[in-house]
């Protein structure tokens, strides 16, 4: 079955409370990452690279920056007369207010799903950083005639996880039980919030849950149906990172310094696309020093930068030393400042001679448009 027989649905807002500081004025999907990307770029690029040409992005609130980033979908080749990219706001389908859970959000866009002709629906959150070919999952689902196929990973449970779904499977990968939020810190086969579902099964089960006032997707949609539906797990063995806390967001950015992670995430055969902002090359002053850092275009560096990520348009003035920092777009660090383990949101100003220091396990966050 062709990859384009799949409808993609991306939840842009779920799990925002995990990094509430950064998502106060933006969606989870539009959170900046890695010097030039937004988190939704990975989810959207994975779908496009797998032949999925019809993608709906489910929004809830604070989605102005997301819409500005996505535009018509042209960077992902989704600006099309037929199919393409669809923004699905909270009032889509006749709803009069914001949804409060995953089932309500799916019910509110059920008309969009019904009017699609695809056989499968691929559901994904925006908080998972990975590079995957979904065509392998589609083939696996076809082979096993799976109603629901859950993408899972073997390993330690991510920090600050809620409603974590641990899968119990037979030797063929069929799920016979789902344990939600186990209370131990062992290694498990835990599911991402990424799954492939038959379209008719999705519509039927969502309607049934909502008509019975069942609102918990993990328990009422998945856990309750392991005996009634053919639910399978598909293991992903590559690099992935779930942004489940401020620490995990910081650690995911710092992982970009590792060549093996960059090589796996930015596969030349499956590129990660993003909105491109034309800018001049970065300028380096005669006394500047840069070590083990990712520097985007349009920066001006006159001081010392070590083990840090600088987004576009960042200005590091003379006699500045920053280490282990993430500095977002168009921020400025003034002369004489010393920063270590700091996350600085966009359009912020750090005035002269400031000394700011967090710790590897507790980076300090400076909010958007701040003056320190």
C-alpha positions as CSV (number, residue, x, y, z in Angstrom):
1,X,0.0,0.0,0.0
2,X,1.3,3.4,-0.9
3,X,2.4,5.9,1.7
4,X,0.0,8.5,0.4
5,X,-2.9,6.3,1.3
6,X,-2.4,7.6,4.8
7,X,-3.9,10.8,6.3
8,X,-1.5,12.5,8.7
9,X,-2.8,14.2,11.9
10,X,-0.5,16.2,14.1
11,X,-1.5,17.4,17.6
12,X,0.4,20.7,17.9
13,X,-0.6,21.6,21.5
14,X,-0.5,18.5,23.6
15,X,1.9,18.2,26.6
16,X,2.6,21.9,26.6
17,X,2.4,21.9,30.4
18,X,5.7,19.9,30.4
19,X,7.6,23.0,29.3
20,X,5.1,25.6,30.3
21,X,7.7,28.4,30.4
22,X,8.5,28.1,26.7
23,X,4.9,27.3,25.6
24,X,3.3,30.2,27.4
25,X,2.9,32.2,24.1
26,X,3.4,29.4,21.5
27,X,2.3,25.9,20.8
28,X,4.5,22.8,21.5
29,X,4.9,22.4,17.7
30,X,6.4,25.8,17.2
31,X,9.0,25.5,20.0
32,X,12.4,26.4,18.5
33,X,15.0,23.7,18.5
34,X,18.5,23.0,17.3
35,X,19.4,26.5,16.0
36,X,17.0,26.7,13.1
37,X,14.1,24.3,13.5
38,X,10.7,24.0,15.2
39,X,9.6,20.8,16.9
40,X,6.8,20.2,14.4
41,X,9.4,20.2,11.6
42,X,10.5,16.7,12.5
43,X,6.9,15.3,12.7
44,X,5.9,17.0,9.4
45,X,9.1,16.1,7.5
46,X,8.8,12.4,8.6
47,X,5.3,12.3,7.1
48,X,6.2,14.0,3.9
49,X,9.3,11.8,3.4
50,X,7.1,8.8,3.9
51,X,4.8,9.8,1.0
52,X,2.0,11.3,3.1
53,X,0.6,14.2,1.1
54,X,-2.5,15.2,3.1
55,X,-1.7,16.4,6.6
56,X,-4.0,18.1,9.2
57,X,-2.5,20.1,12.1
58,X,-4.8,20.2,15.1
59,X,-4.5,23.5,17.0
60,X,-5.9,24.7,20.2
61,X,-4.5,28.1,21.3
62,X,-1.5,30.4,20.9
63,X,-1.1,29.1,17.3
64,X,-0.3,32.4,15.6
65,X,3.5,31.6,15.5
66,X,2.7,28.1,14.3
67,X,0.7,29.4,11.4
68,X,3.4,31.9,10.5
69,X,5.9,29.1,10.5
70,X,3.9,26.6,8.5
71,X,2.4,29.1,6.0
72,X,1.0,27.3,3.0
73,X,3.2,24.3,3.6
74,X,5.6,25.1,0.8
75,X,8.9,24.1,2.5
76,X,7.4,20.6,3.0
77,X,6.0,20.5,-0.6
78,X,2.5,20.6,0.8
79,X,1.3,23.8,-1.0
80,X,-0.9,21.9,-3.4
81,X,-4.2,22.4,-5.2
82,X,-5.2,18.9,-4.1
83,X,-4.4,17.5,-0.6
84,X,-1.6,19.4,1.1
85,X,-1.5,21.0,4.6
86,X,-4.6,21.9,6.6
87,X,-4.8,23.9,9.8
88,X,-7.6,22.6,12.0
89,X,-8.5,25.2,14.7
90,X,-10.5,24.3,17.9
91,X,-13.8,25.4,16.4
92,X,-13.5,23.3,13.3
93,X,-16.5,21.1,12.7
94,X,-18.9,23.2,14.7
95,X,-17.2,23.1,18.1
96,X,-17.7,26.4,20.0
97,X,-14.7,26.3,22.3
98,X,-11.3,24.8,23.0
99,X,-11.2,21.0,23.5
100,X,-10.0,19.6,26.8
101,X,-8.6,16.2,25.7
102,X,-7.5,14.1,22.8
103,X,-10.8,12.4,22.1
104,X,-12.7,15.7,22.0
105,X,-10.1,17.1,19.6
106,X,-10.5,14.1,17.3
107,X,-14.3,14.3,17.5
108,X,-14.2,18.0,16.6
109,X,-12.3,17.2,13.3
110,X,-14.3,14.0,12.5
111,X,-15.8,15.7,9.4
112,X,-12.3,16.4,8.0
113,X,-11.4,12.7,8.6
114,X,-14.6,11.4,7.1
115,X,-14.1,13.5,3.9
116,X,-10.6,12.0,3.5
117,X,-10.3,8.9,1.4
118,X,-7.2,7.5,3.0
119,X,-7.3,4.0,4.5
120,X,-5.1,4.8,7.5
121,X,-4.7,7.8,9.8
122,X,-1.3,8.5,11.3
123,X,-1.6,10.3,14.6
124,X,1.4,12.0,16.1
125,X,2.2,14.6,18.9
126,X,4.8,17.3,18.2
127,X,7.1,16.7,21.2
128,X,9.1,13.7,19.8
129,X,12.4,14.4,18.0
130,X,13.3,11.5,15.6
131,X,13.8,10.7,12.0
132,X,11.7,7.7,10.8
133,X,10.4,6.2,7.6
134,X,6.7,5.5,8.3
135,X,6.4,3.3,5.2
136,X,8.0,0.5,7.3
137,X,5.2,0.8,9.9
138,X,2.5,0.8,7.1
139,X,4.0,-2.4,5.7
140,X,4.0,-3.9,9.1
141,X,0.4,-2.9,9.7
142,X,-0.7,-4.3,6.4
143,X,1.1,-7.6,7.0
144,X,-0.6,-8.1,10.3
145,X,-4.0,-6.6,9.4
146,X,-3.5,-4.3,12.4
147,X,-6.3,-2.0,13.4
148,X,-3.9,0.1,15.5
149,X,-0.1,0.0,15.4
150,X,1.7,1.8,18.2
151,X,5.3,3.0,17.8
152,X,7.3,2.0,20.9
153,X,10.8,2.1,22.3
154,X,12.6,-0.2,24.7
155,X,14.4,1.8,27.4
156,X,14.2,3.9,30.5
157,X,11.0,5.9,31.0
158,X,11.4,9.6,30.0
159,X,11.4,12.1,32.8
160,X,8.1,13.7,33.9
161,X,6.0,11.3,31.8
162,X,2.3,11.2,32.3
163,X,-0.1,8.5,31.1
164,X,2.9,6.6,29.9
165,X,1.7,3.5,28.0
166,X,3.8,0.3,28.6
167,X,3.0,-2.5,26.2
168,X,2.8,-6.2,26.9
169,X,3.2,-8.1,23.6
170,X,3.5,-11.6,22.3
171,X,6.3,-12.8,20.0
172,X,4.6,-11.4,16.9
173,X,4.2,-8.0,18.4
174,X,0.5,-8.1,19.1
175,X,-0.4,-6.1,22.2
176,X,-2.3,-8.1,24.8
177,X,-2.2,-5.5,27.6
178,X,-1.4,-1.9,28.2
179,X,-0.2,-0.7,31.6
180,X,-0.5,3.0,32.1
181,X,1.9,5.0,34.4
182,X,3.8,2.1,36.1
183,X,5.3,3.3,39.4
184,X,8.8,1.9,39.0
185,X,11.9,3.3,37.2
186,X,12.7,0.1,35.2
187,X,13.2,-0.2,31.5
188,X,10.0,-0.9,29.5
189,X,8.6,-1.1,26.0
190,X,6.8,2.2,26.2
191,X,4.7,3.7,23.4
192,X,5.2,7.1,21.9
193,X,2.1,9.2,21.2
194,X,2.6,8.1,17.5
195,X,0.2,5.5,16.0
196,X,-1.2,4.2,12.8
197,X,-5.0,3.6,12.9
198,X,-7.4,2.4,10.3
199,X,-9.6,5.4,9.4
200,X,-12.9,3.6,10.0
201,X,-11.7,2.2,13.3
202,X,-10.6,5.6,14.5
203,X,-14.0,7.3,13.6
204,X,-16.0,4.5,15.1
205,X,-14.1,4.3,18.4
206,X,-13.9,8.1,18.9
207,X,-17.6,8.4,18.4
208,X,-18.3,5.6,20.7
209,X,-16.1,7.0,23.5
210,X,-17.5,10.5,23.2
211,X,-21.1,9.2,23.1
212,X,-20.5,7.4,26.4
213,X,-18.7,10.4,27.9
214,X,-15.4,8.5,28.0
215,X,-12.6,11.1,27.8
216,X,-9.3,9.4,28.4
217,X,-7.7,8.4,25.1
218,X,-5.1,6.1,26.7
219,X,-7.5,4.2,28.9
220,X,-10.8,4.3,26.9
221,X,-9.5,4.2,23.3
222,X,-6.4,2.1,23.6
223,X,-6.3,0.1,26.9
224,X,-10.0,-0.9,26.7
225,X,-9.7,-2.3,23.2
226,X,-6.7,-4.5,23.3
227,X,-9.0,-7.6,23.3
228,X,-11.5,-6.3,20.8
229,X,-9.1,-4.9,18.2
230,X,-5.9,-6.0,16.5
231,X,-3.4,-3.8,18.3
232,X,0.3,-4.2,17.5
233,X,3.5,-2.6,18.5
234,X,6.3,-1.6,16.2
235,X,9.7,-1.0,17.8
236,X,11.8,2.1,16.8
237,X,15.4,1.4,17.5
238,X,17.0,4.7,16.3
239,X,17.7,8.0,18.2
240,X,14.7,9.7,19.7
241,X,14.1,12.3,22.3
242,X,10.8,13.2,24.0
243,X,10.6,16.8,25.2
244,X,8.9,16.0,28.5
245,X,10.5,18.7,30.7
246,X,12.7,21.8,30.6
247,X,15.7,19.5,31.4
248,X,14.8,17.2,28.5
249,X,14.4,20.2,26.1
250,X,17.8,21.4,27.1
251,X,19.4,17.9,26.9
252,X,17.8,17.4,23.4
253,X,19.4,20.6,22.2
254,X,22.8,19.6,23.7
255,X,22.5,16.2,21.9
256,X,22.9,18.1,18.7
257,X,26.6,18.6,19.5
258,X,27.1,14.8,19.0
259,X,28.1,13.9,15.5
260,X,26.4,10.5,15.7
261,X,23.1,12.1,16.7
262,X,23.2,14.7,13.9
263,X,24.1,12.0,11.4
264,X,21.0,10.0,12.4
265,X,18.6,12.9,12.7
266,X,19.6,14.7,9.5
267,X,19.7,11.8,7.1
268,X,20.4,13.1,3.6
269,X,17.8,10.6,2.2
270,X,15.2,11.8,4.7
271,X,15.9,15.5,5.2
272,X,14.2,17.6,7.9
273,X,12.6,20.6,6.2
274,X,11.8,24.0,7.8
275,X,10.9,27.5,6.9
276,X,13.9,29.3,5.5
277,X,14.7,32.9,6.6
278,X,17.2,34.5,4.2
279,X,19.9,36.1,6.2
280,X,23.5,37.2,5.8
281,X,26.4,34.9,6.9
282,X,27.5,35.0,10.5
283,X,30.2,37.5,11.2
284,X,33.1,36.7,13.5
285,X,35.1,39.4,15.2
286,X,38.9,39.3,15.4
287,X,38.8,38.3,19.0
288,X,36.0,35.8,18.8
289,X,36.4,32.2,19.9
290,X,33.9,29.5,19.1
291,X,34.2,25.9,20.2
292,X,31.9,22.9,19.7
293,X,28.8,25.0,19.0
294,X,26.0,25.3,16.4
295,X,25.8,28.8,15.0
296,X,22.9,29.8,12.7
297,X,23.1,32.4,9.9
298,X,22.9,36.1,10.7
299,X,24.8,36.1,14.0
300,X,27.5,38.5,15.1
301,X,30.1,37.0,17.4
302,X,32.7,39.1,19.0
303,X,33.1,37.2,22.3
304,X,33.6,33.5,23.3
305,X,31.0,30.8,22.6
306,X,31.5,27.3,23.9
307,X,29.3,24.2,23.7
308,X,26.2,26.3,22.8
309,X,23.5,26.7,20.2
310,X,22.8,30.1,18.7
311,X,19.7,30.7,16.6
312,X,19.6,33.3,13.8
313,X,20.4,36.9,14.4
314,X,22.0,36.5,17.8
315,X,24.6,39.1,18.8
316,X,27.4,38.2,21.2
317,X,29.3,41.3,22.1
318,X,33.0,41.7,23.0
319,X,34.3,40.2,26.3
320,X,31.2,38.0,26.6
321,X,31.7,34.3,27.6
322,X,28.8,31.9,27.1
323,X,29.0,28.2,27.8
324,X,26.4,25.4,27.6
325,X,23.7,27.8,26.5
326,X,20.8,27.9,24.1
327,X,20.2,31.4,22.7
328,X,17.1,31.9,20.5
329,X,16.5,34.2,17.6
330,X,17.5,37.9,17.6
331,X,18.7,38.0,21.2
332,X,21.7,40.1,22.3
333,X,24.3,39.4,25.0
334,X,26.0,42.6,26.0
335,X,29.6,43.3,26.8
336,X,31.3,41.7,29.8
337,X,28.5,39.2,30.5
338,X,29.2,35.6,31.7
339,X,26.5,32.9,31.0
340,X,26.5,29.2,31.8
341,X,23.6,26.7,31.5
342,X,21.1,29.3,30.3
343,X,18.2,29.0,27.9
344,X,17.3,32.5,26.4
345,X,14.1,32.9,24.5
346,X,13.9,35.1,21.3
347,X,14.2,38.9,21.2
348,X,15.8,39.1,24.7
349,X,18.5,41.4,25.9
350,X,21.1,40.6,28.5
351,X,22.7,43.9,29.6
352,X,26.4,44.5,30.2
353,X,28.4,42.7,32.9
354,X,25.6,40.3,33.9
355,X,26.6,37.0,35.6
356,X,24.0,34.2,35.1
357,X,24.6,30.6,35.9
358,X,22.4,27.5,36.1
359,X,23.4,23.9,36.3
360,X,23.4,20.9,33.9
361,X,20.4,19.4,35.7
362,X,18.7,22.8,36.2
363,X,19.2,25.3,33.3
364,X,17.9,28.7,33.9
365,X,15.2,30.0,31.5
366,X,15.0,33.6,30.4
367,X,11.5,34.3,28.8
368,X,10.8,35.8,25.4
369,X,11.5,39.6,25.0
370,X,13.1,39.8,28.5
371,X,15.6,42.5,29.5
372,X,18.0,41.3,32.2
